[in-house]
Amino acid sequence: QVQLVESGGGLVQPGGSLRLSCAASGSTWRINVMGWYRQAPGQQRNLVASITTSGETDYADSVKGRLTISRDNAKNLAVLQMDSLKPEDTAVYYCYVDGQDGERLSPWGQGTQVTVSS
């Protein structure tokens, strides 16, 4: 199994920036995809961004051009740079990792709260 530690998040004004980090440990050799979901109050959890070991990225349409995911494979670290934040980005953000066959390698953690408000 893989263990994940999420960090970053907080309160920021609209138009501001935040940086989320996700550090993986354990059976990291199994990881193919690292990424982030988010869940706003009363809403379902939705995929925000993902990145493969080879660096291929995918983003939700609502965050394209504003959020950037990167990864350091040697450190088993994924970073979500969040710029031009909007109030609708307010949510709890959860890191995840998938294996080569798309299997989820870690249970959901506590997530990290991002609040965009003036």
C-alpha positions as CSV (number, residue, x, y, z in Angstrom):
1,Q,0.0,0.0,0.0
2,V,1.0,3.6,-0.5
3,Q,0.7,6.3,2.2
4,L,0.0,9.9,1.3
5,V,0.7,13.1,3.1
6,E,-1.1,16.2,1.8
7,S,0.0,19.7,2.7
8,G,-0.7,23.2,1.6
9,G,-4.0,24.8,1.3
10,G,-5.5,27.6,3.3
11,L,-7.4,30.8,2.8
12,V,-6.7,33.1,-0.1
13,Q,-8.4,36.0,-1.8
14,P,-9.9,35.6,-5.3
15,G,-7.1,35.9,-7.9
16,G,-4.5,34.6,-5.4
17,S,-2.4,31.5,-5.5
18,L,-1.8,28.4,-3.4
19,R,0.4,25.4,-3.6
20,L,-0.6,21.9,-2.6
21,S,1.9,19.1,-2.1
22,C,1.3,15.3,-1.9
23,A,4.1,13.1,-0.7
24,A,3.9,9.4,-1.2
25,S,5.7,6.6,0.8
26,G,5.5,2.9,1.0
27,S,5.1,0.8,-2.2
28,T,5.8,3.8,-4.4
29,W,7.3,1.7,-7.1
30,R,3.7,0.7,-8.0
31,I,2.6,4.3,-8.7
32,N,1.7,5.3,-12.2
33,V,-0.6,8.3,-11.8
34,M,-0.7,10.9,-9.1
35,G,-3.4,13.5,-8.9
36,W,-6.0,15.5,-7.0
37,Y,-9.7,15.4,-6.5
38,R,-11.8,18.0,-4.8
39,Q,-15.1,18.1,-3.0
40,A,-17.1,21.2,-2.2
41,P,-19.8,21.1,0.5
42,G,-22.9,19.2,-0.8
43,Q,-21.2,18.2,-4.0
44,Q,-19.6,15.0,-5.3
45,R,-15.8,14.5,-5.4
46,N,-14.5,15.4,-8.8
47,L,-11.1,14.9,-10.5
48,V,-9.1,18.1,-10.8
49,A,-5.7,17.1,-12.2
50,S,-3.5,14.1,-12.8
51,I,0.0,13.3,-14.0
52,T,1.6,10.1,-15.0
53,T,5.1,8.9,-14.3
54,S,6.0,10.0,-17.8
55,G,4.7,13.5,-17.2
56,E,1.4,13.3,-19.1
57,T,-1.1,15.6,-17.5
58,D,-4.9,15.9,-17.5
59,Y,-7.1,18.6,-16.1
60,A,-10.7,19.3,-15.5
61,D,-12.0,21.9,-17.9
62,S,-12.8,24.3,-15.1
63,V,-9.2,24.6,-14.0
64,K,-7.3,24.5,-17.3
65,G,-4.9,27.4,-17.6
66,R,-5.1,28.2,-13.8
67,L,-3.9,25.0,-12.1
68,T,-0.7,23.2,-12.9
69,I,0.3,19.8,-11.7
70,S,3.9,18.7,-11.6
71,R,5.7,15.7,-10.2
72,D,9.1,14.7,-8.8
73,N,9.4,11.0,-9.4
74,A,12.6,10.7,-7.4
75,K,10.9,12.2,-4.4
76,N,7.5,10.6,-5.0
77,L,6.0,14.1,-4.8
78,A,3.2,15.7,-6.7
79,V,2.6,19.5,-6.5
80,L,-0.6,21.3,-7.6
81,Q,0.2,25.0,-8.3
82,M,-3.1,26.9,-8.1
83,D,-3.2,30.4,-9.6
84,S,-6.0,32.9,-10.4
85,L,-8.1,31.2,-7.8
86,K,-11.9,31.7,-7.8
87,P,-14.4,31.3,-5.1
88,E,-15.7,28.2,-6.9
89,D,-12.4,26.5,-6.3
90,T,-13.2,26.4,-2.6
91,A,-13.2,22.7,-1.6
92,V,-11.4,20.0,0.3
93,Y,-8.6,18.7,-2.0
94,Y,-7.6,15.1,-1.9
95,C,-4.5,13.5,-3.3
96,Y,-4.6,10.0,-4.9
97,V,-2.3,7.6,-6.6
98,D,-3.1,4.8,-9.1
99,G,-1.1,1.9,-10.3
100,Q,-0.3,0.7,-13.8
101,D,-3.7,-1.1,-14.1
102,G,-5.7,1.9,-12.8
103,E,-6.0,0.4,-9.4
104,R,-6.2,2.9,-6.5
105,L,-3.2,2.4,-4.3
106,S,-4.2,4.5,-1.3
107,P,-7.4,5.2,0.7
108,W,-8.6,8.7,0.8
109,G,-6.9,10.9,3.4
110,Q,-8.2,13.8,5.3
111,G,-7.6,16.2,2.4
112,T,-6.6,19.8,2.7
113,Q,-9.0,22.7,2.8
114,V,-8.8,25.4,0.2
115,T,-10.9,28.5,0.7
116,V,-11.1,31.3,-1.8
117,S,-12.9,34.3,-0.3
118,S,-12.5,38.0,0.1
